[in-house]
Amino acid sequence: MATSKGGRRYGRIRRRTFELFEPNLGGRIGYRLDWAIMLLIVLNVVAVILETVDTLALAYGSFFYWFEVASVIVFSVEYVARVWSAVEKEGYTGPITGRLSFASKPLLVVDLVAILPFYLALGGVNTDLRFLRALRLVRLFRLLKLARYSSALQSLGDVFADKKEKLVLAFFMNGLLLVVASSVMYYIEHPQQPEAFSSIPKAFWWGVATLTTVGYGDVHPITPVGQFVGGVIAMLGIGLFALPASILASGFIEQADKEKQEACCPHCGEPLEEGAE
């Protein structure tokens, strides 16, 4: 009997833990918890940025360290709680396989990456100072955790998922144009500028600067043919490099229309009231 009561209590605690971290289920406490974690994420990113200022790092090094320790504890508890209570979610009911499947979700991987550098450094992995710096910069991945708490960022992820084929095609076309433009410019300008265009890979810098219309000017064609070809390539770059932006813009418009339709009654078109079925 006591075991049965203990099992039911364990199940209630696990269910309540799941609800706290699940959108629209945690109630007022879950809402406040979401905002507290979001604030902690932002403060962590600010701390990482301020730590790169030598004077601040020397003066407040101890504070930054203990703030990092406290943050990792909070994020670790959050991660463990999410994985532990995942069996309450439909499709993840297996005590082992369900939790492993849940932990492999992209947002859970981000959660793990956000705390992993601290434990690696704690375990003595940071024998190389450069490796330690790289690990500390990985903490910036905590900013990605905000995607879980922001419907706008989730919409951004939906847009990328819906338009991934078109985006891949657009980036492939841009990459192809970069290779062709750099190769053509190498053969045109190499005889006159053997140092600036010493190889096709070296010409990639000119290609990127030209196609993105940044135009740093440190490497540029000097022959009439090279200048003409460079102008044509720059004009092509304006159109092709704008493709991903236009694809994302159309995706956002479609996503906004979809969300608007979902928020309206399918029969009368009137906005649905909160709690209405």
N, C-alpha and C positions, 0 to 999 in steps of 0.2 A: 504493500500500500504506500509506504513511504517512498519506495522507488518510483512508483507511478506518479505520485505528486511531484517528486523531484524532476521526473522526465517532462511533465507538463509545464513546470516552471521554467525549465531549461528551454523548452520550445517557445514559450511566451517571450522570454528574453531575446532569443534569437530572432523571432519574428519582429519584435519591436526594434531591434538593432537594424534589421533589414529596412524597415519602414523609415527610420530616421535618415538613412542615406539614399532613399528612393524618392524621386521627384513626386510631389503632390500627395505623399503618404505620411510624411513625417510630422505634419501639423506645424504649430507655432514653434515648437522646439526644433524640429528639423529645419525650418526656415532660418531660424537664428543660427543653427549649426552651420548651414551652408554659407551664410554671410561671414561667420567667424573664420571659416576655413579659407574663404576667398580673401579676406583681409590678411590672413597669415601668409598666403601665397604672395600677395603683392608686397608685403613687408620683407619677405625673403628675397625677392628679386631686387628690391631697393638695397638690401644689405649686401648682396653680391656686388652690386654696382659700386657702393660706397667703399667696400673693402679694397677696391683697386686703387683708391687714393691713399698713397703711402702715409700721409700725415694722420688720416683717420684710422688706418689700420694699426699704426703704432699706438695711438692714443686710446682707441677703443677695441683693441684686439681681443681682450678678454670678454667684453660684452658680445662682440660678434660671434665668438666661439660658443658661449653658453646660449645665445639666442638660436644658433644653429642646432645645438643639442636639444633644446626644448622643441624646436620645430620638427626635427626628425622624430622625436617621440610622438608628437601629435600625428604626424603623417603616417608613421608606422602603425599606430593604433587604428587610424582610419583604414589603412590598407588591410590589416588583419581582420578588422570588423567586417569590412565589405566581403572579403573572401569567405570568412567563417559563416556569415549569414546568407551567402549566395544560394544555398540550397532551398531557401524560401521562394526563390524566383522560378517561374515556370521554365522548364527546359534545362535547369541546372540542379535537379533534385539529388543526383548522385553524390554521396558524401565525399568521394575522392575525385571521380571523373568530372562531376558537376563543378566542383570548386576549381579544378585544373582548367576546365574549359572556360569558366568565368574569368580566371586570372589571365588567360591568354587574350582577352579582349583588348583592343588598342588603348582604351582609357586606363585600364588596369596596368598595362605595360608601362604607360606614362607614369602612373603612380609609383611603380617599382623603380623606374629609372630616377625618379625624383629623390628617392631616399638611398639608393644603392651606393652612390659615391661616398657618403659618410661612412657606411659600414666597410667599404673597401679600404678607405683611408685608416679607419680604426683597426683594421686587421693587418696593417703594416704593408699594404700593397704600394703605398706612395714612396717607394725608394727613390724615384726620380722626381725632382722638383717640378719639371715640366709636366710630368704625368699628374702630379698633384694639382697643378693649376688647371689642367684640362678637366679633372674630376670636379673641381670646385665650380667651373663654368657650366658643367652639366646640370648643376642645380637650377640653372635658368629654365630647364625643362619643367620646373614646377609651375611656370606660367601656363603651360599647356593644360594643367589640371583645371584651369578656369573653364575649359570647354564643357566640363560636366555641369557646371553651375549656371551657365549662360545659354539661354535659348538662341540668342543671336549667333554665338559661336557654333552651336549645334547646327543651326541653319547653314552656316558656312561649310561645315563638314558635309551636309546633305548635298549642297551645290557641287562640291568637288566630286562626290560620289556619282551624282547624276551626269556630270559633264566630263568624267575622267577620260573617256575615249576621245572626245574632241580636243581636250587639253593635251593629251599625249600626241595626237596628230599635229597640233599646232606647234608644240615644242620640237617634234621631229622635223617639221618643215624649217623651223628657225635654226636648228642644229645643222641641217643639210645646207641651208643658205650660208651659214657661217663657214663651213668647211669649203664650199665652192668659192666663196668670196675671198677667203684667205689664200687659197691655192692659186687662184687667178692673179691676185695682187702680188703674190710671191714671185711668180714667173715674170710679171711685168716690171716690178721694182727692184728685184734682187740684183740685176746687173748694175744699177745706178746707186743702190743703197744696200751693199752687202752686209752691213752691220745691223741696220734697222730691220731688214727683211732677210735675216740669215737663214731662216728655215720656215716651213709652213707652220709648225707649232708656234714659232715666234711671231708669225703674222696673225695668229689668232687674237692677240691683244688689239691690234688695229681693227680686226674684224668686229670684235665685241664693242669697242668704243664707237665704231662707225654705225653698226646696225642698231645700237641702242640710242643713237644720236647724241651720245655724251660728248664725243669729240675732244679728247684731252689735248690733242695736237702734238704730243711728244713723238708720235710716229705718224707720218702722213705721206702720201704719194707726191713725187715731184715731177714725174714725167707727164706730158699732156695726155697720153693714153691712160696712165694710171689715175690721173685726176678725173678724167671722164668716167672711167669704170667705177671709181670711188663714189662719184656723185650718183650714178645709177644705183649702186648698192645701198647707199644711204637712203634713197627714195624707197627702195624695196623694203628696207628695214623698218621704215615708219609704218608701213602697212602690215607686214608680217608680225612684227613684235607687238602690235596692238591687238592681234587676234586673241591671245589668252585673256586680255582684259575685256574684250567684247563678249567672249564666251561666258566669262564669270558674271558680267553684267546681265546678260540675258537669263542666266541661271538664277540670279537673285530675283529678277522680276517674276520668273515662273514660280519660284519658291514662295514669294510673297503672295502671289495669286492663289497658290495651293493652300497656304495657311489661312487666307481670307475665306476661301470656300469651306474649309473645314470648320471655321468658327461661325458659319452661318447655317441656318436651317435649310436642309436640302429641298423642302417643299415650298416655303414662303420666302426664303432668302433673307429673313430677318436675323440679326445677330443672336446667337445663343446666349442665354443668361447662365451665369456660373451655377453649376449644380443641376442644370436642366438636362434631361435625357432626350 
